[in-house]
Amino acid sequence: MLVVEEGHPAFLEQQIKAIAQDAGLACRVHGKDLIPTTGEYVTGVVRAGVAAYLDRAAPEAIKAETAGRNDAIEQNVAAAREAAGAPPVTARPPGFCTGCPERPIFTALKLIMRERGPLHVSADIGCSTFAALPPFNIGNTVLGYGLSLASGGAIAASLDQPTVAVMGDGGFWHNGLTTGVINAQWQGLDAVLIIIENGYASATGQHHLPSTGATPSGAPVSISIEQTLRGLGVSWVRRADSYRLEETLETLRQALDARDKGLRVIISDNECMLAKKRRGNPFKARAARQGRPVRVSRYGVDAEICTGDH
């Protein structure tokens, strides 16, 4: 048996081995011994793992047939690359999408830290995790989905300035509401929480949330993050348009300098750019089919004007 399970630890593989052992089955289970423990299981990785497995476990006839198919696949891939006329895209670290409304938030945080020195920023799971990488390098800790406020609260007593926690609306509904906000209210935590309300669990494919405005089936529903916060007694709640950088900066200053200590929440409200573009794509496609003009923006760097790193 071969278990193809992306990620580590090999939870399914270990459980299947235990079940086979308890049942007294003479079954050899392979998995992480043949497939890498890290990285994404793209087609080539899985194909190599299956080939290695069959090399050990399959009869000679099957191995010979599989080897022939594997060679044919390699030839097809090479032919496709040659036909494309361009080398494969070079490896690069993950980052925010073009036009992402989260980028300006971390630009504002960098500018704030230039004004008043380093701040402890607790990051979260989601698109905002990319801020831990260059060019922002913001995020002292990443503990779990919706756990940024709770993790910041754990070290708040040892810091001179309020901690700053960043989480998405998906993280808020998943865990941040209970382990973060409710605990902060109960403990009287002096902290600033930035909730990025882009309308979806964007990092995993624009899944709907309670505050998206509609159920997965499309039925309208109204559950407000702001009303939920105020219902829990959070009195300092502000909204800021992330694309308006000065507005975001001023709201951050107000939150950090507030005389009334306790939890201060900034809701940064702008829709995920991927979802926004995908919603508009059918209209552009229809216009193109009808022969009407379609404007598509393209951005680049003018090397004659910008002589720095780009």
C-alpha angles and dihedrals in degrees: 000000000000120000114202103197121158116218136027142304097045094235099165093042092053093047093048090050090051092049091049091049093050091048092050093238118164091222125139110213119203129187128118091026088070105025124053118264092219137046134040118308098235120172095270093051093049092045091053091048093050090047091052090048094050090047088062103033110027129084117257094257093056092045091053092049091047092049090054092051091047091053090049091052091050090051092050092050091050091049091050092051091050092048091051089060094215135089119252116277109273119246114266137168118264118262145162119301119253108278094013110164090219096067096073091052092063091042087057091049091052091051092047090053090052087057100046109012133254121343127196104246116190109206129203142211114277138056090322089067087077088073088075087071128069135318092032103029090189121148124077094191138017109189106159148311108312093356100109096100093044093049091048090051090056092067101027093104091062095054132081095213130050115271118246120220125191124197137155126240088257091056090046094057094038099053113327095083094058108028094031117031100028092046092047090052092048094047096041090237116192101220146124118235121195112198113195104211105192094148101248147052085259103174091065100040115297096290113181122254133199088264097045090095098242139055119246087264091055100255112143117252131171118210113151125206091205094051090046091054093048090047088059091053100261102149100176105071123145134175123218133184104232092207088060097072097185091051090052091047093051092048090052091050091051091049095049094044098042113136093211106076122214135075116341117188128200115193111203104201120196130121122253106267094222092056091045093051094045091052090055098043096083091055091051091048091050091050091050091050090051092051095248119140117266120197116214118184120222123189129199145150122269100221092197092060102031108055098166130089113310 
